Amino acid sequence: MAVTPTLETDVLRHQDPEVAEILLAERTRQATTLQLIAAENFASPAVLAALGSPLANKYAEGYPGARHHGGCELADVAERVAVDRATALFGAAHANVQPHSGSLAVLAAYAALLRPGDTVLALGLPYGGHLTHGSPANFSGRWFDFVAYGVDAETGLIDHDQVRALASAHRPKAIVCGSIAYPRHIDYAFFREVADEVGAHLIADAGHPIGLVAGGVAPSPVPYADIVCATTHKVLRGPRGGMILCGAELAERVDRAVFPFTQGGAQMNAVAAKAVAFGEAATPAFRRYARQVVANARVLAAELADEGLAVTTGGTDTHLITVDPAPLGVEGRTARGLLAAAGLVLDCCALPHADARGLRLGTAAVTTQGMGEAEMARIAVLLAGVLRGEIDVTGARAEVRELAGRFPPYTG
Ligand SMILES: *Cc1c(COP(=O)(O)O)cnc(C)c1O
């Protein structure tokens, strides 16, 4: 990272000290604690500059060349650049870069392919399915008839036999593969095969691994899925937002499902920032970054296992790790609180086939900061020490501050 984003703090501090203070404190929080939340990252100053640009002022309902507002000439160019970079990066025939979030990308995918009441087969929430995969608290669970597949109780791996059996018993209109907590690669060819056997659409919800796909270290769902949904802010390191990739035959249905069906005007500053992120992700430096993200996660998982935590599936193929801290004598929710006090910021997650909560960690953000295997080992020792009560929280907080201080997310 070259320079610190300015945040226009002088202007803001003068005009609105109350909000300026919050933003500056948040910047300090991010720089002095360790962001181990698997879904988070540090966007580059260039991405943040595009987000804070005057395109934020522009209304641009519709698509390039067919807008409902005047003055969209440059918004059109920005969106075309984003779409061209996305299709080139992922080898997709079509990209829609307008979804405001990963969830809205999934909503649009369902809108393009399904009718309310249709049956959908997806990974159950206790096994790492996202809210949009059938939670009763979400539109998905209310508007569609979800059937859940799970993971094997012994191995923690997706139960392929169960997927095939449920597909043939329920004849779903769509099958969803993708997760917010599955640490292993997904076998997209297998899901394509099952979808074809039962005449279902295949939706890959690749919000987490899409950045690893861009970096060449995870298999791509693009050749297999009818529609790929993704986020742009996780390992991919762009602005918060969503994206859809699909073949030419679904392009028009997907575009209409995003606008006007599920959204109004696109956020053109975010679209420009997505273009910047796709440009960054196409570089050799990003491929090196993606390799290091996975190398770091493998070491972190192995070291956590050495410390006695139960690592789901025994390790990871990705940036993401889930562990059960119970062997150290502490439950997930308590563990998250203790670790947050020590400056190790991470999430709780459901654990397959267990009532207790686990912990979910990721290496995307700390790897952007420049940390490597040695720092992962140190983080594992600190984390386990805090949970066993061998390192007091104040001491751990000081160590985290020192470690974070050596790897500032933004410099200058
Ligand atoms: C992150 C994620 C989402 C949701 O993205 P938001 O931007 O938070 O709405 C949906 N599905 C998967 C698989 C994800 O990883």
The ligand as an SDF file (V2000), in Angstrom:
LIG
                    3D

 15 15  0  0  0  0  0  0  0  0999 V2000
  -20.7050  -12.2800    1.7400 C   0  0  0  0  0  0  0  0  0  0  0  0
  -21.6650  -13.2210    1.1030 C   0  0  0  0  0  0  0  0  0  0  0  0
  -22.9900  -12.8380    0.8430 C   0  0  0  0  0  0  0  0  0  0  0  0
  -23.5570  -11.4920    1.2490 C   0  0  0  0  0  0  0  0  0  0  0  0
  -22.8850  -10.3710    0.8050 O   0  0  0  0  0  0  0  0  0  0  0  0
  -23.3580   -8.9480    1.4040 P   0  0  0  0  0  0  0  0  0  0  0  0
  -22.5570   -7.9910    0.5810 O   0  0  0  0  0  0  0  0  0  0  0  0
  -23.0350   -8.9450    2.8530 O   0  0  0  0  0  0  0  0  0  0  0  0
  -24.8120   -8.8290    1.1720 O   0  0  0  0  0  0  0  0  0  0  0  0
  -23.8260  -13.7610    0.2470 C   0  0  0  0  0  0  0  0  0  0  0  0
  -23.4090  -14.9880   -0.0780 N   0  0  0  0  0  0  0  0  0  0  0  0
  -22.1360  -15.3900    0.1480 C   0  0  0  0  0  0  0  0  0  0  0  0
  -21.7240  -16.7670   -0.2350 C   0  0  0  0  0  0  0  0  0  0  0  0
  -21.2290  -14.5300    0.7490 C   0  0  0  0  0  0  0  0  0  0  0  0
  -19.9860  -14.9380    0.9810 O   0  0  0  0  0  0  0  0  0  0  0  0
  1  2  1  0
  2  3  1  0
  2 14  2  0
  3  4  1  0
  3 10  2  0
  4  5  1  0
  5  6  1  0
  6  7  2  0
  6  8  1  0
  6  9  1  0
 10 11  1  0
 11 12  2  0
 12 13  1  0
 12 14  1  0
 14 15  1  0
M  END
$$$$
